[in-house]
Amino acid sequence: MTDDPQGMKALFHMQGANEFFDAQGNHVETLDVWWFMNHYESHCREHGIPINKQLYL
């Protein structure tokens, strides 16, 4: 959270995958770099937003 009316920018560095399990310990979902890339690109395509290739190293 920020008090700046312009908002803020954040950079998150993932090392490895985030795995989610339900209350019984069953695997629900894995979010890794490939999931995030697909999620970003799918969102852009669905909303007519150009994919920013500068985000990729």
C-alpha positions in Angstrom: 0.0 0.0 0.0 1.2 3.5 -0.7 0.0 7.0 0.0 1.4 8.2 -3.3 -1.6 9.1 -5.6 0.5 7.7 -8.6 0.4 4.3 -7.0 3.5 2.1 -6.9 5.5 -0.4 -8.9 6.6 -3.7 -7.5 9.0 -6.3 -8.8 8.5 -9.9 -7.6 11.2 -12.5 -8.1 10.0 -16.1 -8.0 12.4 -18.9 -7.4 10.6 -22.1 -8.0 6.9 -22.8 -8.1 4.1 -21.9 -5.7 2.0 -25.1 -4.9 -1.4 -25.0 -3.4 -3.1 -27.8 -1.5 -6.6 -28.2 -0.1 -7.4 -28.9 3.6 -7.0 -32.7 3.0 -3.5 -32.2 1.5 -4.5 -32.8 -2.1 -2.6 -30.8 -4.7 -4.9 -28.1 -6.2 -2.7 -26.0 -8.4 0.9 -25.1 -9.2 1.8 -21.5 -10.2 5.2 -21.2 -11.8 6.8 -18.9 -14.3 5.2 -20.6 -17.2 1.7 -20.3 -15.6 2.3 -16.5 -15.1 3.5 -16.0 -18.6 0.5 -17.8 -20.0 -1.9 -15.9 -17.7 -0.4 -12.6 -18.8 -0.5 -13.3 -22.5 -4.0 -14.8 -22.3 -5.3 -11.7 -20.5 -3.6 -9.4 -23.1 -5.2 -11.4 -26.0 -8.6 -11.4 -24.5 -8.6 -7.6 -23.9 -6.8 -6.5 -27.1 -3.7 -5.4 -25.2 -0.3 -5.7 -27.0 2.0 -8.1 -25.3 5.0 -6.3 -23.9 8.0 -8.3 -25.2 10.3 -6.2 -23.1 9.1 -8.1 -20.0 10.9 -11.1 -21.3 14.7 -11.4 -20.9 
